[in-house]
Amino acid sequence: MSVPSPKAFAAPWEAQVFALVVSLQEAGLFTWAEWTDRLGREIRPADGPERAADYSAWLATLETILAERGVAAAESVAVRTEAFLRAAAATPHGQSIRLENDPLYRP
Amino acid sequence: MSHDHAHDHSHGSDLSPVEARVRALESLLTEKGYVDPATLDALVELYETKVGPHAGARVVARAWVDPNYRTRLLSDATPAIAELGIGGRGGEHMVVVANTPETHNLVVCTLCSCYPWPVLGLPPVWYKAPPYRARAVIDPRGVLAEFGVTIPETTRITVWDSTAETRYMVLPMRPANTEGFSEEALAALVSRDAMIGTGLPGAIPPEMPA
């Protein structure tokens, strides 16, 4: 028998979130202790049951930290998200989705 | 995202809201110089293809065949693991706890999902979920039963809570009848779950039937 090799990520976006967090931690934006503290709070909302510490919780935690540190405000993340959704809708299936494909894109 | 559906894609591409958010963050952070796409790709490749429980299995097998190594591993795990060329982020302060006939060890992170990445890779979904986080502490024997692991009533179960600073790994007991086994053959008996404490060496976890 051989050791099973579990899949690290269930979807590419999970891998991207993981890589962003590791990269920013190594750039010194936060320590791992700060990260686990914030993640621990994120998955324990005051108004609901405890959640999994999965990559969607990582994403929410990362957005909170970036907004607090003034690195990326929630507003600019929302604007850029909308731009990517428009870009996707304008990108023929099978081609890579680029921000430039957003009909409202201005360099 | 399956591709076996028949609806028309000619008008555009699918991007879920969460995928769009992640792309937005990555593009903003790249523009501001906080991250480098090539570094991100390298990180993903590393954790998808290189880092995983096969590393921890090598540590366990070495400890089974080399009593001096076992002593070093249990007294100061991080440098002992580094002797095998294993280490790095998520494993800065490792503690290895040995199973014995008297004590079975089980690892959890009650806060979130702290896990010894260099030896075990990234944690499985159940490790990060509230039921395991809560029940590993209050009902470890019940949790083990769900994993198909039965520990004798006379064996004490000790639960270790990993944190960002200290991350635990279990050194399971060497299975019987493996006297002639090579280190490599021994390593092949060591599953991820055996090193978390939710499995035993040579046992096939219920989530991965043979």
Boltz contact constraints between the chains, C-beta under 6 A:
constraints:
  - contact:
      token1: [A, 2]
      token2: [B, 188]
      max_distance: 6.0
  - contact:
      token1: [A, 3]
      token2: [B, 53]
      max_distance: 6.0
  - contact:
      token1: [A, 3]
      token2: [B, 54]
      max_distance: 6.0
  - contact:
      token1: [A, 3]
      token2: [B, 57]
      max_distance: 6.0
  - contact:
      token1: [A, 4]
      token2: [B, 208]
      max_distance: 6.0
  - contact:
      token1: [A, 5]
      token2: [B, 52]
      max_distance: 6.0
  - contact:
      token1: [A, 6]
      token2: [B, 124]
      max_distance: 6.0
  - contact:
      token1: [A, 8]
      token2: [B, 47]
      max_distance: 6.0
  - contact:
      token1: [A, 8]
      token2: [B, 48]
      max_distance: 6.0
  - contact:
      token1: [A, 8]
      token2: [B, 122]
      max_distance: 6.0
  - contact:
      token1: [A, 13]
      token2: [B, 18]
      max_distance: 6.0
  - contact:
      token1: [A, 13]
      token2: [B, 19]
      max_distance: 6.0
  - contact:
      token1: [A, 13]
      token2: [B, 22]
      max_distance: 6.0
  - contact:
      token1: [A, 15]
      token2: [B, 44]
      max_distance: 6.0
  - contact:
      token1: [A, 16]
      token2: [B, 22]
      max_distance: 6.0
  - contact:
      token1: [A, 17]
      token2: [B, 22]
      max_distance: 6.0
  - contact:
      token1: [A, 19]
      token2: [B, 40]
      max_distance: 6.0
  - contact:
      token1: [A, 19]
      token2: [B, 43]
      max_distance: 6.0
  - contact:
      token1: [A, 19]
      token2: [B, 44]
      max_distance: 6.0
  - contact:
      token1: [A, 22]
      token2: [B, 43]
      max_distance: 6.0
  - contact:
      token1: [A, 23]
      token2: [B, 35]
      max_distance: 6.0
  - contact:
      token1: [A, 23]
      token2: [B, 39]
      max_distance: 6.0
  - contact:
      token1: [A, 32]
      token2: [B, 164]
      max_distance: 6.0
  - contact:
      token1: [A, 33]
      token2: [B, 164]
      max_distance: 6.0
  - contact:
      token1: [A, 36]
      token2: [B, 111]
      max_distance: 6.0
  - contact:
      token1: [A, 36]
      token2: [B, 112]
      max_distance: 6.0
  - contact:
      token1: [A, 36]
      token2: [B, 164]
      max_distance: 6.0
  - contact:
      token1: [A, 39]
      token2: [B, 112]
      max_distance: 6.0
  - contact:
      token1: [A, 40]
      token2: [B, 111]
      max_distance: 6.0
  - contact:
      token1: [A, 40]
      token2: [B, 112]
      max_distance: 6.0
  - contact:
      token1: [A, 50]
      token2: [B, 130]
      max_distance: 6.0
  - contact:
      token1: [A, 52]
      token2: [B, 128]
      max_distance: 6.0
  - contact:
      token1: [A, 52]
      token2: [B, 129]
      max_distance: 6.0
  - contact:
      token1: [A, 53]
      token2: [B, 112]
      max_distance: 6.0
  - contact:
      token1: [A, 53]
      token2: [B, 113]
      max_distance: 6.0
  - contact:
      token1: [A, 53]
      token2: [B, 128]
      max_distance: 6.0
  - contact:
      token1: [A, 54]
      token2: [B, 128]
      max_distance: 6.0
  - contact:
      token1: [A, 72]
      token2: [B, 28]
      max_distance: 6.0
  - contact:
      token1: [A, 77]
      token2: [B, 24]
      max_distance: 6.0
  - contact:
      token1: [A, 80]
      token2: [B, 24]
      max_distance: 6.0
  - contact:
      token1: [A, 80]
      token2: [B, 28]
      max_distance: 6.0
  - contact:
      token1: [A, 81]
      token2: [B, 20]
      max_distance: 6.0
  - contact:
      token1: [A, 81]
      token2: [B, 21]
      max_distance: 6.0
  - contact:
      token1: [A, 81]
      token2: [B, 24]
      max_distance: 6.0
  - contact:
      token1: [A, 84]
      token2: [B, 20]
      max_distance: 6.0
  - contact:
      token1: [A, 84]
      token2: [B, 23]
      max_distance: 6.0
  - contact:
      token1: [A, 84]
      token2: [B, 24]
      max_distance: 6.0
  - contact:
      token1: [A, 85]
      token2: [B, 20]
      max_distance: 6.0
  - contact:
      token1: [A, 88]
      token2: [B, 13]
      max_distance: 6.0
  - contact:
      token1: [A, 88]
      token2: [B, 15]
      max_distance: 6.0
  - contact:
      token1: [A, 89]
      token2: [B, 12]
      max_distance: 6.0
  - contact:
      token1: [A, 91]
      token2: [B, 13]
      max_distance: 6.0
  - contact:
      token1: [A, 93]
      token2: [B, 9]
      max_distance: 6.0
  - contact:
      token1: [A, 93]
      token2: [B, 13]
      max_distance: 6.0
  - contact:
      token1: [A, 97]
      token2: [B, 13]
      max_distance: 6.0
